[in-house]
Amino acid sequence: MLLGLLERLARRRHHQGSSGIWTAVAFAAFLLRRYQRRTARDTVSLREELRPGESLVISHTTQPRG
């Protein structure tokens, strides 16, 4: 949300003829928002409640797609 506001402000300032720094700020905010969207898609969450004495083993392996 804050990143979107910063991007809109930077675009508005750029269009008003301010310095070129606002162009860089708008572009950086745009790239950061795109990066956050991409990483949010790739995130896998798992929530498991363990009882006393239980353990959880996590392994990351790639399997060929059939």
The 8 nearest C-alpha neighbors of each residue, nearest first, counted from 0:
[[1, 3, 2, 4, 5, 32, 6, 7],
 [2, 0, 4, 3, 5, 6, 28, 7],
 [1, 3, 5, 0, 4, 6, 28, 32],
 [4, 2, 6, 0, 1, 5, 7, 28],
 [5, 3, 1, 7, 6, 2, 8, 0],
 [4, 6, 2, 8, 3, 7, 9, 1],
 [5, 7, 25, 3, 9, 4, 8, 28],
 [8, 6, 10, 4, 9, 5, 11, 3],
 [9, 7, 5, 11, 6, 10, 4, 12],
 [8, 10, 21, 25, 12, 6, 11, 7],
 [11, 9, 13, 7, 8, 12, 25, 6],
 [10, 12, 8, 14, 13, 9, 7, 15],
 [13, 11, 9, 15, 14, 10, 17, 8],
 [14, 12, 10, 15, 11, 17, 21, 16],
 [15, 13, 11, 16, 12, 10, 17, 9],
 [14, 16, 12, 13, 17, 11, 10, 18],
 [15, 17, 14, 13, 18, 12, 19, 11],
 [18, 16, 13, 15, 12, 19, 21, 14],
 [17, 19, 20, 21, 16, 13, 22, 12],
 [20, 18, 22, 21, 17, 23, 13, 16],
 [19, 21, 23, 22, 18, 24, 17, 13],
 [22, 20, 24, 9, 23, 19, 13, 25],
 [23, 21, 25, 19, 20, 24, 13, 26],
 [22, 24, 20, 26, 21, 25, 27, 19],
 [25, 23, 21, 27, 22, 26, 28, 9],
 [26, 24, 6, 9, 22, 28, 23, 27],
 [25, 27, 29, 23, 24, 28, 22, 30],
 [26, 28, 24, 30, 29, 25, 23, 31],
 [29, 27, 31, 25, 26, 30, 6, 24],
 [28, 30, 26, 32, 27, 31, 25, 33],
 [31, 29, 33, 27, 32, 28, 34, 26],
 [30, 32, 34, 28, 33, 29, 27, 35],
 [31, 33, 35, 29, 34, 30, 28, 36],
 [34, 32, 30, 36, 31, 35, 37, 29],
 [33, 35, 31, 37, 32, 36, 30, 38],
 [36, 34, 32, 38, 33, 37, 39, 31],
 [37, 35, 39, 33, 34, 38, 32, 40],
 [36, 38, 34, 40, 39, 35, 33, 41],
 [37, 39, 41, 35, 40, 36, 34, 42],
 [40, 38, 36, 42, 37, 41, 35, 34],
 [41, 39, 37, 38, 42, 36, 43, 35],
 [40, 42, 38, 39, 43, 37, 36, 44],
 [43, 41, 39, 40, 38, 44, 37, 45],
 [42, 44, 41, 45, 40, 39, 38, 46],
 [45, 43, 42, 46, 41, 47, 39, 40],
 [46, 44, 47, 43, 48, 42, 57, 55],
 [45, 47, 44, 48, 49, 43, 55, 57],
 [46, 48, 49, 45, 55, 50, 44, 54],
 [49, 47, 50, 46, 53, 51, 55, 45],
 [50, 48, 53, 47, 51, 54, 55, 52],
 [49, 51, 53, 52, 48, 54, 47, 55],
 [52, 50, 53, 49, 54, 48, 55, 47],
 [51, 53, 50, 54, 49, 55, 48, 56],
 [54, 52, 50, 51, 49, 55, 48, 56],
 [55, 53, 52, 56, 49, 50, 51, 57],
 [54, 56, 57, 53, 49, 47, 48, 58],
 [57, 55, 58, 54, 59, 53, 47, 49],
 [58, 56, 55, 59, 60, 54, 45, 47],
 [59, 57, 60, 56, 61, 55, 62, 45],
 [58, 60, 57, 61, 62, 56, 43, 55],
 [61, 59, 58, 62, 57, 63, 64, 56],
 [60, 62, 63, 59, 64, 58, 65, 57],
 [61, 63, 64, 60, 65, 59, 58, 57],
 [64, 62, 65, 61, 60, 59, 58, 41],
 [63, 65, 62, 61, 60, 59, 41, 58],
 [64, 63, 62, 61, 60, 59, 58, 41]]
